[in-house]
């Protein structure tokens, strides 16, 4: 039973990390820090605008792949891998 609790705890830590990164990128960079980031240009667009419109979506997709990869590692570590 302790292995199941450790697995769940590791899974929750990973989920909280992914949500925190997504929050910082989407809300923090796209809304709170947009004015400061707008002084930098990326591809002709202001960086704050880019994060609000596209950056948070790219980070979200990258986090999906990151989560899947890390969960595969956790599944192998705790012996619950699906074949």
mmCIF file of the N, C-alpha and C atoms, coordinates in Angstrom:
data_MODEL
# 
_entry.id   MODEL 
# 
loop_
_atom_site.group_PDB 
_atom_site.id 
_atom_site.type_symbol 
_atom_site.label_atom_id 
_atom_site.label_alt_id 
_atom_site.label_comp_id 
_atom_site.label_asym_id 
_atom_site.label_entity_id 
_atom_site.label_seq_id 
_atom_site.pdbx_PDB_ins_code 
_atom_site.Cartn_x 
_atom_site.Cartn_y 
_atom_site.Cartn_z 
_atom_site.occupancy 
_atom_site.B_iso_or_equiv 
_atom_site.pdbx_formal_charge 
_atom_site.auth_seq_id 
_atom_site.auth_comp_id 
_atom_site.auth_asym_id 
_atom_site.auth_atom_id 
_atom_site.pdbx_PDB_model_num 
ATOM 1   N N  . UNK A 1 1  ? 0.813  -1.195 0.000   1.00 0.00 ? 1  UNK A N  1 
ATOM 2   C CA . UNK A 1 1  ? 0.000  0.000  0.000   1.00 0.00 ? 1  UNK A CA 1 
ATOM 3   C C  . UNK A 1 1  ? 0.860  1.263  0.000   1.00 0.00 ? 1  UNK A C  1 
ATOM 4   N N  . UNK A 1 2  ? 2.023  1.222  0.632   1.00 0.00 ? 2  UNK A N  1 
ATOM 5   C CA . UNK A 1 2  ? 2.868  2.405  0.668   1.00 0.00 ? 2  UNK A CA 1 
ATOM 6   C C  . UNK A 1 2  ? 3.413  2.732  -0.723  1.00 0.00 ? 2  UNK A C  1 
ATOM 7   N N  . UNK A 1 3  ? 3.606  1.716  -1.556  1.00 0.00 ? 3  UNK A N  1 
ATOM 8   C CA . UNK A 1 3  ? 4.062  1.958  -2.920  1.00 0.00 ? 3  UNK A CA 1 
ATOM 9   C C  . UNK A 1 3  ? 3.008  2.720  -3.706  1.00 0.00 ? 3  UNK A C  1 
ATOM 10  N N  . UNK A 1 4  ? 1.750  2.387  -3.517  1.00 0.00 ? 4  UNK A N  1 
ATOM 11  C CA . UNK A 1 4  ? 0.669  3.101  -4.191  1.00 0.00 ? 4  UNK A CA 1 
ATOM 12  C C  . UNK A 1 4  ? 0.617  4.560  -3.735  1.00 0.00 ? 4  UNK A C  1 
ATOM 13  N N  . UNK A 1 5  ? 0.831  4.792  -2.453  1.00 0.00 ? 5  UNK A N  1 
ATOM 14  C CA . UNK A 1 5  ? 0.838  6.165  -1.939  1.00 0.00 ? 5  UNK A CA 1 
ATOM 15  C C  . UNK A 1 5  ? 2.021  6.949  -2.497  1.00 0.00 ? 5  UNK A C  1 
ATOM 16  N N  . UNK A 1 6  ? 3.185  6.310  -2.598  1.00 0.00 ? 6  UNK A N  1 
ATOM 17  C CA . UNK A 1 6  ? 4.362  6.969  -3.160  1.00 0.00 ? 6  UNK A CA 1 
ATOM 18  C C  . UNK A 1 6  ? 4.143  7.298  -4.633  1.00 0.00 ? 6  UNK A C  1 
ATOM 19  N N  . UNK A 1 7  ? 3.533  6.368  -5.351  1.00 0.00 ? 7  UNK A N  1 
ATOM 20  C CA . UNK A 1 7  ? 3.233  6.591  -6.772  1.00 0.00 ? 7  UNK A CA 1 
ATOM 21  C C  . UNK A 1 7  ? 2.276  7.769  -6.942  1.00 0.00 ? 7  UNK A C  1 
ATOM 22  N N  . UNK A 1 8  ? 1.238  7.803  -6.135  1.00 0.00 ? 8  UNK A N  1 
ATOM 23  C CA . UNK A 1 8  ? 0.253  8.884  -6.221  1.00 0.00 ? 8  UNK A CA 1 
ATOM 24  C C  . UNK A 1 8  ? 0.886  10.214 -5.840  1.00 0.00 ? 8  UNK A C  1 
ATOM 25  N N  . UNK A 1 9  ? 1.739  10.209 -4.817  1.00 0.00 ? 9  UNK A N  1 
ATOM 26  C CA . UNK A 1 9  ? 2.418  11.422 -4.394  1.00 0.00 ? 9  UNK A CA 1 
ATOM 27  C C  . UNK A 1 9  ? 3.329  11.945 -5.506  1.00 0.00 ? 9  UNK A C  1 
ATOM 28  N N  . UNK A 1 10 ? 4.063  11.061 -6.159  1.00 0.00 ? 10 UNK A N  1 
ATOM 29  C CA . UNK A 1 10 ? 4.935  11.467 -7.273  1.00 0.00 ? 10 UNK A CA 1 
ATOM 30  C C  . UNK A 1 10 ? 4.109  11.988 -8.438  1.00 0.00 ? 10 UNK A C  1 
ATOM 31  N N  . UNK A 1 11 ? 2.973  11.362 -8.701  1.00 0.00 ? 11 UNK A N  1 
ATOM 32  C CA . UNK A 1 11 ? 2.082  11.809 -9.773  1.00 0.00 ? 11 UNK A CA 1 
ATOM 33  C C  . UNK A 1 11 ? 1.531  13.201 -9.468  1.00 0.00 ? 11 UNK A C  1 
ATOM 34  N N  . UNK A 1 12 ? 1.095  13.425 -8.248  1.00 0.00 ? 12 UNK A N  1 
ATOM 35  C CA . UNK A 1 12 ? 0.564  14.737 -7.869  1.00 0.00 ? 12 UNK A CA 1 
ATOM 36  C C  . UNK A 1 12 ? 1.635  15.825 -7.947  1.00 0.00 ? 12 UNK A C  1 
ATOM 37  N N  . UNK A 1 13 ? 2.870  15.493 -7.538  1.00 0.00 ? 13 UNK A N  1 
ATOM 38  C CA . UNK A 1 13 ? 3.961  16.453 -7.653  1.00 0.00 ? 13 UNK A CA 1 
ATOM 39  C C  . UNK A 1 13 ? 4.182  16.860 -9.107  1.00 0.00 ? 13 UNK A C  1 
ATOM 40  N N  . UNK A 1 14 ? 4.130  15.895 -10.002 1.00 0.00 ? 14 UNK A N  1 
ATOM 41  C CA . UNK A 1 14 ? 4.305  16.159 -11.425 1.00 0.00 ? 14 UNK A CA 1 
ATOM 42  C C  . UNK A 1 14 ? 3.168  17.015 -11.970 1.00 0.00 ? 14 UNK A C  1 
ATOM 43  N N  . UNK A 1 15 ? 1.946  16.716 -11.581 1.00 0.00 ? 15 UNK A N  1 
ATOM 44  C CA . UNK A 1 15 ? 0.791  17.494 -12.036 1.00 0.00 ? 15 UNK A CA 1 
ATOM 45  C C  . UNK A 1 15 ? 0.877  18.933 -11.525 1.00 0.00 ? 15 UNK A C  1 
ATOM 46  N N  . UNK A 1 16 ? 1.232  19.110 -10.264 1.00 0.00 ? 16 UNK A N  1 
ATOM 47  C CA . UNK A 1 16 ? 1.352  20.452 -9.688  1.00 0.00 ? 16 UNK A CA 1 
ATOM 48  C C  . UNK A 1 16 ? 2.465  21.230 -10.395 1.00 0.00 ? 16 UNK A C  1 
ATOM 49  N N  . UNK A 1 17 ? 3.568  20.579 -10.700 1.00 0.00 ? 17 UNK A N  1 
ATOM 50  C CA . UNK A 1 17 ? 4.649  21.240 -11.432 1.00 0.00 ? 17 UNK A CA 1 
ATOM 51  C C  . UNK A 1 17 ? 4.179  21.705 -12.806 1.00 0.00 ? 17 UNK A C  1 
ATOM 52  N N  . UNK A 1 18 ? 3.496  20.838 -13.536 1.00 0.00 ? 18 UNK A N  1 
ATOM 53  C CA . UNK A 1 18 ? 3.009  21.195 -14.872 1.00 0.00 ? 18 UNK A CA 1 
ATOM 54  C C  . UNK A 1 18 ? 1.992  22.338 -14.810 1.00 0.00 ? 18 UNK A C  1 
ATOM 55  N N  . UNK A 1 19 ? 1.091  22.289 -13.853 1.00 0.00 ? 19 UNK A N  1 
ATOM 56  C CA . UNK A 1 19 ? 0.094  23.354 -13.722 1.00 0.00 ? 19 UNK A CA 1 
ATOM 57  C C  . UNK A 1 19 ? 0.755  24.672 -13.326 1.00 0.00 ? 19 UNK A C  1 
ATOM 58  N N  . UNK A 1 20 ? 1.758  24.612 -12.458 1.00 0.00 ? 20 UNK A N  1 
ATOM 59  C CA . UNK A 1 20 ? 2.457  25.829 -12.042 1.00 0.00 ? 20 UNK A CA 1 
ATOM 60  C C  . UNK A 1 20 ? 3.193  26.460 -13.226 1.00 0.00 ? 20 UNK A C  1 
ATOM 61  N N  . UNK A 1 21 ? 3.858  25.646 -14.030 1.00 0.00 ? 21 UNK A N  1 
ATOM 62  C CA . UNK A 1 21 ? 4.553  26.173 -15.207 1.00 0.00 ? 21 UNK A CA 1 
ATOM 63  C C  . UNK A 1 21 ? 3.551  26.786 -16.169 1.00 0.00 ? 21 UNK A C  1 
ATOM 64  N N  . UNK A 1 22 ? 2.453  26.100 -16.402 1.00 0.00 ? 22 UNK A N  1 
ATOM 65  C CA . UNK A 1 22 ? 1.445  26.617 -17.333 1.00 0.00 ? 22 UNK A CA 1 
ATOM 66  C C  . UNK A 1 22 ? 0.843  27.926 -16.805 1.00 0.00 ? 22 UNK A C  1 
ATOM 67  N N  . UNK A 1 23 ? 0.598  28.003 -15.507 1.00 0.00 ? 23 UNK A N  1 
ATOM 68  C CA . UNK A 1 23 ? 0.051  29.230 -14.910 1.00 0.00 ? 23 UNK A CA 1 
ATOM 69  C C  . UNK A 1 23 ? 1.022  30.396 -15.070 1.00 0.00 ? 23 UNK A C  1 
ATOM 70  N N  . UNK A 1 24 ? 2.291  30.156 -14.769 1.00 0.00 ? 24 UNK A N  1 
ATOM 71  C CA . UNK A 1 24 ? 3.290  31.222 -14.882 1.00 0.00 ? 24 UNK A CA 1 
ATOM 72  C C  . UNK A 1 24 ? 3.383  31.717 -16.314 1.00 0.00 ? 24 UNK A C  1 
ATOM 73  N N  . UNK A 1 25 ? 3.386  30.793 -17.275 1.00 0.00 ? 25 UNK A N  1 
ATOM 74  C CA . UNK A 1 25 ? 3.516  31.196 -18.672 1.00 0.00 ? 25 UNK A CA 1 
ATOM 75  C C  . UNK A 1 25 ? 2.253  31.887 -19.167 1.00 0.00 ? 25 UNK A C  1 
ATOM 76  N N  . UNK A 1 26 ? 1.091  31.311 -18.922 1.00 0.00 ? 26 UNK A N  1 
ATOM 77  C CA . UNK A 1 26 ? -0.135 31.875 -19.488 1.00 0.00 ? 26 UNK A CA 1 
ATOM 78  C C  . UNK A 1 26 ? -0.600 33.122 -18.742 1.00 0.00 ? 26 UNK A C  1 
ATOM 79  N N  . UNK A 1 27 ? -0.689 33.069 -17.431 1.00 0.00 ? 27 UNK A N  1 
ATOM 80  C CA . UNK A 1 27 ? -1.186 34.207 -16.665 1.00 0.00 ? 27 UNK A CA 1 
ATOM 81  C C  . UNK A 1 27 ? -0.069 35.208 -16.366 1.00 0.00 ? 27 UNK A C  1 
ATOM 82  N N  . UNK A 1 28 ? 1.070  34.679 -15.915 1.00 0.00 ? 28 UNK A N  1 
ATOM 83  C CA . UNK A 1 28 ? 2.173  35.554 -15.545 1.00 0.00 ? 28 UNK A CA 1 
ATOM 84  C C  . UNK A 1 28 ? 2.764  36.297 -16.724 1.00 0.00 ? 28 UNK A C  1 
ATOM 85  N N  . UNK A 1 29 ? 3.200  35.548 -17.749 1.00 0.00 ? 29 UNK A N  1 
ATOM 86  C CA . UNK A 1 29 ? 3.834  36.184 -18.905 1.00 0.00 ? 29 UNK A CA 1 
ATOM 87  C C  . UNK A 1 29 ? 2.818  36.849 -19.818 1.00 0.00 ? 29 UNK A C  1 
ATOM 88  N N  . UNK A 1 30 ? 1.665  36.261 -19.981 1.00 0.00 ? 30 UNK A N  1 
ATOM 89  C CA . UNK A 1 30 ? 0.677  36.791 -20.910 1.00 0.00 ? 30 UNK A CA 1 
ATOM 90  C C  . UNK A 1 30 ? -0.132 37.956 -20.381 1.00 0.00 ? 30 UNK A C  1 
ATOM 91  N N  . UNK A 1 31 ? -0.264 38.070 -19.043 1.00 0.00 ? 31 UNK A N  1 
ATOM 92  C CA . UNK A 1 31 ? -1.100 39.131 -18.475 1.00 0.00 ? 31 UNK A CA 1 
ATOM 93  C C  . UNK A 1 31 ? -0.313 40.022 -17.517 1.00 0.00 ? 31 UNK A C  1 
ATOM 94  N N  . UNK A 1 32 ? 0.253  39.442 -16.474 1.00 0.00 ? 32 UNK A N  1 
ATOM 95  C CA . UNK A 1 32 ? 0.904  40.249 -15.446 1.00 0.00 ? 32 UNK A CA 1 
ATOM 96  C C  . UNK A 1 32 ? 2.186  40.928 -15.924 1.00 0.00 ? 32 UNK A C  1 
ATOM 97  N N  . UNK A 1 33 ? 3.007  40.211 -16.650 1.00 0.00 ? 33 UNK A N  1 
ATOM 98  C CA . UNK A 1 33 ? 4.294  40.755 -17.100 1.00 0.00 ? 33 UNK A CA 1 
ATOM 99  C C  . UNK A 1 33 ? 4.277  41.183 -18.556 1.00 0.00 ? 33 UNK A C  1 
ATOM 100 N N  . UNK A 1 34 ? 3.110  41.312 -19.141 1.00 0.00 ? 34 UNK A N  1 
ATOM 101 C CA . UNK A 1 34 ? 3.008  41.639 -20.565 1.00 0.00 ? 34 UNK A CA 1 
ATOM 102 C C  . UNK A 1 34 ? 3.655  42.980 -20.894 1.00 0.00 ? 34 UNK A C  1 
ATOM 103 N N  . UNK A 1 35 ? 3.452  43.979 -20.063 1.00 0.00 ? 35 UNK A N  1 
ATOM 104 C CA . UNK A 1 35 ? 4.021  45.303 -20.339 1.00 0.00 ? 35 UNK A CA 1 
ATOM 105 C C  . UNK A 1 35 ? 5.552  45.269 -20.351 1.00 0.00 ? 35 UNK A C  1 
ATOM 106 N N  . UNK A 1 36 ? 6.143  44.547 -19.395 1.00 0.00 ? 36 UNK A N  1 
ATOM 107 C CA . UNK A 1 36 ? 7.598  44.443 -19.357 1.00 0.00 ? 36 UNK A CA 1 
ATOM 108 C C  . UNK A 1 36 ? 8.122  43.626 -20.541 1.00 0.00 ? 36 UNK A C  1 
ATOM 109 N N  . UNK A 1 37 ? 7.414  42.557 -20.887 1.00 0.00 ? 37 UNK A N  1 
ATOM 110 C CA . UNK A 1 37 ? 7.857  41.709 -21.994 1.00 0.00 ? 37 UNK A CA 1 
ATOM 111 C C  . UNK A 1 37 ? 7.638  42.366 -23.352 1.00 0.00 ? 37 UNK A C  1 
ATOM 112 N N  . UNK A 1 38 ? 6.736  43.325 -23.439 1.00 0.00 ? 38 UNK A N  1 
ATOM 113 C CA . UNK A 1 38 ? 6.457  43.982 -24.709 1.00 0.00 ? 38 UNK A CA 1 
ATOM 114 C C  . UNK A 1 38 ? 7.626  44.835 -25.201 1.00 0.00 ? 38 UNK A C  1 
ATOM 115 N N  . UNK A 1 39 ? 8.610  45.070 -24.357 1.00 0.00 ? 39 UNK A N  1 
ATOM 116 C CA . UNK A 1 39 ? 9.794  45.811 -24.803 1.00 0.00 ? 39 UNK A CA 1 
ATOM 117 C C  . UNK A 1 39 ? 10.697 44.933 -25.668 1.00 0.00 ? 39 UNK A C  1 
ATOM 118 N N  . UNK A 1 40 ? 10.466 43.635 -25.671 1.00 0.00 ? 40 UNK A N  1 
ATOM 119 C CA . UNK A 1 40 ? 11.232 42.683 -26.483 1.00 0.00 ? 40 UNK A CA 1 
ATOM 120 C C  . UNK A 1 40 ? 10.356 42.249 -27.646 1.00 0.00 ? 40 UNK A C  1 
ATOM 121 N N  . UNK A 1 41 ? 10.942 42.134 -28.827 1.00 0.00 ? 41 UNK A N  1 
ATOM 122 C CA . UNK A 1 41 ? 10.193 41.696 -30.008 1.00 0.00 ? 41 UNK A CA 1 
ATOM 123 C C  . UNK A 1 41 ? 10.622 40.287 -30.394 1.00 0.00 ? 41 UNK A C  1 
ATOM 124 N N  . UNK A 1 42 ? 9.662  39.480 -30.820 1.00 0.00 ? 42 UNK A N  1 
ATOM 125 C CA . UNK A 1 42 ? 9.914  38.122 -31.284 1.00 0.00 ? 42 UNK A CA 1 
ATOM 126 C C  . UNK A 1 42 ? 9.197  37.951 -32.611 1.00 0.00 ? 42 UNK A C  1 
ATOM 127 N N  . UNK A 1 43 ? 9.955  37.868 -33.688 1.00 0.00 ? 43 UNK A N  1 
ATOM 128 C CA . UNK A 1 43 ? 9.352  37.718 -35.013 1.00 0.00 ? 43 UNK A CA 1 
ATOM 129 C C  . UNK A 1 43 ? 8.498  38.909 -35.415 1.00 0.00 ? 43 UNK A C  1 
ATOM 130 N N  . UNK A 1 44 ? 8.855  40.097 -34.948 1.00 0.00 ? 44 UNK A N  1 
ATOM 131 C CA . UNK A 1 44 ? 8.096  41.290 -35.287 1.00 0.00 ? 44 UNK A CA 1 
ATOM 132 C C  . UNK A 1 44 ? 6.941  41.587 -34.347 1.00 0.00 ? 44 UNK A C  1 
ATOM 133 N N  . UNK A 1 45 ? 6.685  40.701 -33.408 1.00 0.00 ? 45 UNK A N  1 
ATOM 134 C CA . UNK A 1 45 ? 5.583  40.902 -32.447 1.00 0.00 ? 45 UNK A CA 1 
ATOM 135 C C  . UNK A 1 45 ? 6.160  41.147 -31.061 1.00 0.00 ? 45 UNK A C  1 
ATOM 136 N N  . UNK A 1 46 ? 5.431  41.878 -30.265 1.00 0.00 ? 46 UNK A N  1 
ATOM 137 C CA . UNK A 1 46 ? 5.846  42.114 -28.888 1.00 0.00 ? 46 UNK A CA 1 
ATOM 138 C C  . UNK A 1 46 ? 5.758  40.794 -28.120 1.00 0.00 ? 46 UNK A C  1 
ATOM 139 N N  . UNK A 1 47 ? 6.760  40.547 -27.271 1.00 0.00 ? 47 UNK A N  1 
ATOM 140 C CA . UNK A 1 47 ? 6.852  39.265 -26.577 1.00 0.00 ? 47 UNK A CA 1 
ATOM 141 C C  . UNK A 1 47 ? 5.667  39.011 -25.647 1.00 0.00 ? 47 UNK A C  1 
ATOM 142 N N  . UNK A 1 48 ? 5.166  40.034 -24.971 1.00 0.00 ? 48 UNK A N  1 
ATOM 143 C CA . UNK A 1 48 ? 3.988  39.863 -24.109 1.00 0.00 ? 48 UNK A CA 1 
ATOM 144 C C  . UNK A 1 48 ? 2.770  39.439 -24.901 1.00 0.00 ? 48 UNK A C  1 
ATOM 145 N N  . UNK A 1 49 ? 2.583  40.059 -26.051 1.00 0.00 ? 49 UNK A N  1 
ATOM 146 C CA . UNK A 1 49 ? 1.481  39.682 -26.938 1.00 0.00 ? 49 UNK A CA 1 
ATOM 147 C C  . UNK A 1 49 ? 1.660  38.248 -27.433 1.00 0.00 ? 49 UNK A C  1 
ATOM 148 N N  . UNK A 1 50 ? 2.893  37.898 -27.807 1.00 0.00 ? 50 UNK A N  1 
ATOM 149 C CA . UNK A 1 50 ? 3.161  36.549 -28.310 1.00 0.00 ? 50 UNK A CA 1 
ATOM 150 C C  . UNK A 1 50 ? 2.831  35.499 -27.255 1.00 0.00 ? 50 UNK A C  1 
ATOM 151 N N  . UNK A 1 51 ? 3.253  35.726 -25.999 1.00 0.00 ? 51 UNK A N  1 
ATOM 152 C CA . UNK A 1 51 ? 2.941  34.766 -24.936 1.00 0.00 ? 51 UNK A CA 1 
ATOM 153 C C  . UNK A 1 51 ? 1.443  34.666 -24.719 1.00 0.00 ? 51 UNK A C  1 
ATOM 154 N N  . UNK A 1 52 ? 0.740  35.778 -24.783 1.00 0.00 ? 52 UNK A N  1 
ATOM 155 C CA . UNK A 1 52 ? -0.706 35.749 -24.558 1.00 0.00 ? 52 UNK A CA 1 
ATOM 156 C C  . UNK A 1 52 ? -1.422 35.021 -25.687 1.00 0.00 ? 52 UNK A C  1 
ATOM 157 N N  . UNK A 1 53 ? -0.954 35.156 -26.917 1.00 0.00 ? 53 UNK A N  1 
ATOM 158 C CA . UNK A 1 53 ? -1.654 34.586 -28.068 1.00 0.00 ? 53 UNK A CA 1 
ATOM 159 C C  . UNK A 1 53 ? -1.169 33.192 -28.451 1.00 0.00 ? 53 UNK A C  1 
ATOM 160 N N  . UNK A 1 54 ? 0.141  32.954 -28.405 1.00 0.00 ? 54 UNK A N  1 
ATOM 161 C CA . UNK A 1 54 ? 0.662  31.686 -28.905 1.00 0.00 ? 54 UNK A CA 1 
ATOM 162 C C  . UNK A 1 54 ? 1.541  30.950 -27.905 1.00 0.00 ? 54 UNK A C  1 
ATOM 163 N N  . UNK A 1 55 ? 2.320  31.683 -27.150 1.00 0.00 ? 55 UNK A N  1 
ATOM 164 C CA . UNK A 1 55 ? 3.296  31.066 -26.262 1.00 0.00 ? 55 UNK A CA 1 
ATOM 165 C C  . UNK A 1 55 ? 2.700  30.108 -25.264 1.00 0.00 ? 55 UNK A C  1 
ATOM 166 N N  . UNK A 1 56 ? 1.588  30.485 -24.665 1.00 0.00 ? 56 UNK A N  1 
ATOM 167 C CA . UNK A 1 56 ? 0.983  29.605 -23.664 1.00 0.00 ? 56 UNK A CA 1 
ATOM 168 C C  . UNK A 1 56 ? 0.463  28.314 -24.297 1.00 0.00 ? 56 UNK A C  1 
ATOM 169 N N  . UNK A 1 57 ? 0.012  28.388 -25.555 1.00 0.00 ? 57 UNK A N  1 
ATOM 170 C CA . UNK A 1 57 ? -0.444 27.163 -26.237 1.00 0.00 ? 57 UNK A CA 1 
ATOM 171 C C  . UNK A 1 57 ? 0.733  26.238 -26.544 1.00 0.00 ? 57 UNK A C  1 
ATOM 172 N N  . UNK A 1 58 ? 1.852  26.813 -26.994 1.00 0.00 ? 58 UNK A N  1 
ATOM 173 C CA . UNK A 1 58 ? 3.041  25.999 -27.267 1.00 0.00 ? 58 UNK A CA 1 
ATOM 174 C C  . UNK A 1 58 ? 3.556  25.338 -25.997 1.00 0.00 ? 58 UNK A C  1 
ATOM 175 N N  . UNK A 1 59 ? 3.579  26.091 -24.916 1.00 0.00 ? 59 UNK A N  1 
ATOM 176 C CA . UNK A 1 59 ? 4.027  25.534 -23.640 1.00 0.00 ? 59 UNK A CA 1 
ATOM 177 C C  . UNK A 1 59 ? 3.076  24.439 -23.173 1.00 0.00 ? 59 UNK A C  1 
ATOM 178 N N  . UNK A 1 60 ? 1.769  24.629 -23.357 1.00 0.00 ? 60 UNK A N  1 
ATOM 179 C CA . UNK A 1 60 ? 0.795  23.612 -22.959 1.00 0.00 ? 60 UNK A CA 1 
ATOM 180 C C  . UNK A 1 60 ? 1.027  22.302 -23.719 1.00 0.00 ? 60 UNK A C  1 
ATOM 181 N N  . UNK A 1 61 ? 1.251  22.387 -25.021 1.00 0.00 ? 61 UNK A N  1 
ATOM 182 C CA . UNK A 1 61 ? 1.506  21.183 -25.814 1.00 0.00 ? 61 UNK A CA 1 
ATOM 183 C C  . UNK A 1 61 ? 2.819  20.533 -25.381 1.00 0.00 ? 61 UNK A C  1 
ATOM 184 N N  . UNK A 1 62 ? 3.843  21.346 -25.128 1.00 0.00 ? 62 UNK A N  1 
ATOM 185 C CA . UNK A 1 62 ? 5.115  20.795 -24.651 1.00 0.00 ? 62 UNK A CA 1 
ATOM 186 C C  . UNK A 1 62 ? 4.941  20.117 -23.296 1.00 0.00 ? 62 UNK A C  1 
ATOM 187 N N  . UNK A 1 63 ? 4.103  20.694 -22.423 1.00 0.00 ? 63 UNK A N  1 
ATOM 188 C CA . UNK A 1 63 ? 3.852  20.082 -21.121 1.00 0.00 ? 63 UNK A CA 1 
ATOM 189 C C  . UNK A 1 63 ? 3.117  18.757 -21.235 1.00 0.00 ? 63 UNK A C  1 
ATOM 190 N N  . UNK A 1 64 ? 2.265  18.612 -22.237 1.00 0.00 ? 64 UNK A N  1 
ATOM 191 C CA . UNK A 1 64 ? 1.584  17.330 -22.450 1.00 0.00 ? 64 UNK A CA 1 
ATOM 192 C C  . UNK A 1 64 ? 2.603  16.238 -22.740 1.00 0.00 ? 64 UNK A C  1 
ATOM 193 N N  . UNK A 1 65 ? 3.547  16.530 -23.648 1.00 0.00 ? 65 UNK A N  1 
ATOM 194 C CA . UNK A 1 65 ? 4.582  15.549 -23.977 1.00 0.00 ? 65 UNK A CA 1 
ATOM 195 C C  . UNK A 1 65 ? 5.509  15.302 -22.788 1.00 0.00 ? 65 UNK A C  1 
ATOM 196 N N  . UNK A 1 66 ? 5.847  16.357 -22.049 1.00 0.00 ? 66 UNK A N  1 
ATOM 197 C CA . UNK A 1 66 ? 6.684  16.218 -20.859 1.00 0.00 ? 66 UNK A CA 1 
ATOM 198 C C  . UNK A 1 66 ? 5.996  15.332 -19.820 1.00 0.00 ? 66 UNK A C  1 
ATOM 199 N N  . UNK A 1 67 ? 4.700  15.582 -19.578 1.00 0.00 ? 67 UNK A N  1 
ATOM 200 C CA . UNK A 1 67 ? 3.949  14.791 -18.602 1.00 0.00 ? 67 UNK A CA 1 
ATOM 201 C C  . UNK A 1 67 ? 3.884  13.317 -19.018 1.00 0.00 ? 67 UNK A C  1 
ATOM 202 N N  . UNK A 1 68 ? 3.610  13.068 -20.276 1.00 0.00 ? 68 UNK A N  1 
ATOM 203 C CA . UNK A 1 68 ? 3.531  11.685 -20.760 1.00 0.00 ? 68 UNK A CA 1 
ATOM 204 C C  . UNK A 1 68 ? 4.874  10.973 -20.595 1.00 0.00 ? 68 UNK A C  1 
ATOM 205 N N  . UNK A 1 69 ? 5.948  11.667 -20.917 1.00 0.00 ? 69 UNK A N  1 
ATOM 206 C CA . UNK A 1 69 ? 7.282  11.077 -20.777 1.00 0.00 ? 69 UNK A CA 1 
ATOM 207 C C  . UNK A 1 69 ? 7.602  10.771 -19.315 1.00 0.00 ? 69 UNK A C  1 
ATOM 208 N N  . UNK A 1 70 ? 7.352  11.738 -18.440 1.00 0.00 ? 70 UNK A N  1 
ATOM 209 C CA . UNK A 1 70 ? 7.646  11.541 -17.017 1.00 0.00 ? 70 UNK A CA 1 
ATOM 210 C C  . UNK A 1 70 ? 6.747  10.466 -16.394 1.00 0.00 ? 70 UNK A C  1 
ATOM 211 N N  . UNK A 1 71 ? 5.491  10.379 -16.844 1.00 0.00 ? 71 UNK A N  1 
ATOM 212 C CA . UNK A 1 71 ? 4.610  9.339  -16.314 1.00 0.00 ? 71 UNK A CA 1 
ATOM 213 C C  . UNK A 1 71 ? 5.059  7.956  -16.764 1.00 0.00 ? 71 UNK A C  1 
ATOM 214 N N  . UNK A 1 72 ? 5.573  7.844  -17.976 1.00 0.00 ? 72 UNK A N  1 
ATOM 215 C CA . UNK A 1 72 ? 6.128  6.555  -18.408 1.00 0.00 ? 72 UNK A CA 1 
ATOM 216 C C  . UNK A 1 72 ? 7.291  6.140  -17.515 1.00 0.00 ? 72 UNK A C  1 
ATOM 217 N N  . UNK A 1 73 ? 8.129  7.097  -17.142 1.00 0.00 ? 73 UNK A N  1 
ATOM 218 C CA . UNK A 1 73 ? 9.238  6.798  -16.231 1.00 0.00 ? 73 UNK A CA 1 
ATOM 219 C C  . UNK A 1 73 ? 8.711  6.383  -14.860 1.00 0.00 ? 73 UNK A C  1 
ATOM 220 N N  . UNK A 1 74 ? 7.715  7.113  -14.347 1.00 0.00 ? 74 UNK A N  1 
ATOM 221 C CA . UNK A 1 74 ? 7.128  6.755  -13.050 1.00 0.00 ? 74 UNK A CA 1 
ATOM 222 C C  . UNK A 1 74 ? 6.458  5.388  -13.096 1.00 0.00 ? 74 UNK A C  1 
ATOM 223 N N  . UNK A 1 75 ? 5.756  5.100  -14.186 1.00 0.00 ? 75 UNK A N  1 
ATOM 224 C CA . UNK A 1 75 ? 5.093  3.802  -14.318 1.00 0.00 ? 75 UNK A CA 1 
ATOM 225 C C  . UNK A 1 75 ? 6.109  2.665  -14.282 1.00 0.00 ? 75 UNK A C  1 
ATOM 226 N N  . UNK A 1 76 ? 7.223  2.845  -14.984 1.00 0.00 ? 76 UNK A N  1 
ATOM 227 C CA . UNK A 1 76 ? 8.262  1.810  -14.969 1.00 0.00 ? 76 UNK A CA 1 
ATOM 228 C C  . UNK A 1 76 ? 8.880  1.681  -13.579 1.00 0.00 ? 76 UNK A C  1 
ATOM 229 N N  . UNK A 1 77 ? 9.104  2.812  -12.927 1.00 0.00 ? 77 UNK A N  1 
ATOM 230 C CA . UNK A 1 77 ? 9.719  2.801  -11.594 1.00 0.00 ? 77 UNK A CA 1 
ATOM 231 C C  . UNK A 1 77 ? 8.861  2.075  -10.568 1.00 0.00 ? 77 UNK A C  1 
ATOM 232 N N  . UNK A 1 78 ? 7.543  2.252  -10.644 1.00 0.00 ? 78 UNK A N  1 
ATOM 233 C CA . UNK A 1 78 ? 6.647  1.661  -9.654  1.00 0.00 ? 78 UNK A CA 1 
ATOM 234 C C  . UNK A 1 78 ? 5.994  0.365  -10.147 1.00 0.00 ? 78 UNK A C  1 
ATOM 235 N N  . UNK A 1 79 ? 6.376  -0.088 -11.329 1.00 0.00 ? 79 UNK A N  1 
ATOM 236 C CA . UNK A 1 79 ? 5.876  -1.377 -11.827 1.00 0.00 ? 79 UNK A CA 1 
ATOM 237 C C  . UNK A 1 79 ? 4.435  -1.391 -12.236 1.00 0.00 ? 79 UNK A C  1 
ATOM 238 N N  . UNK A 1 80 ? 3.919  -0.276 -12.729 1.00 0.00 ? 80 UNK A N  1 
ATOM 239 C CA . UNK A 1 80 ? 2.529  -0.232 -13.176 1.00 0.00 ? 80 UNK A CA 1 
ATOM 240 C C  . UNK A 1 80 ? 2.455  0.124  -14.658 1.00 0.00 ? 80 UNK A C  1 
ATOM 241 N N  . UNK A 1 81 ? 3.485  -0.188 -15.384 1.00 0.00 ? 81 UNK A N  1 
ATOM 242 C CA . UNK A 1 81 ? 3.562  0.133  -16.803 1.00 0.00 ? 81 UNK A CA 1 
ATOM 243 C C  . UNK A 1 81 ? 2.554  -0.685 -17.588 1.00 0.00 ? 81 UNK A C  1 
ATOM 244 N N  . UNK A 1 82 ? 1.884  -0.001 -18.519 1.00 0.00 ? 82 UNK A N  1 
ATOM 245 C CA . UNK A 1 82 ? 0.949  -0.683 -19.408 1.00 0.00 ? 82 UNK A CA 1 
ATOM 246 C C  . UNK A 1 82 ? 1.692  -1.100 -20.674 1.00 0.00 ? 82 UNK A C  1 
ATOM 247 N N  . UNK A 1 83 ? 1.536  -2.330 -21.058 1.00 0.00 ? 83 UNK A N  1 
ATOM 248 C CA . UNK A 1 83 ? 2.192  -2.803 -22.287 1.00 0.00 ? 83 UNK A CA 1 
ATOM 249 C C  . UNK A 1 83 ? 1.220  -2.996 -23.395 1.00 0.00 ? 83 UNK A C  1 
# 
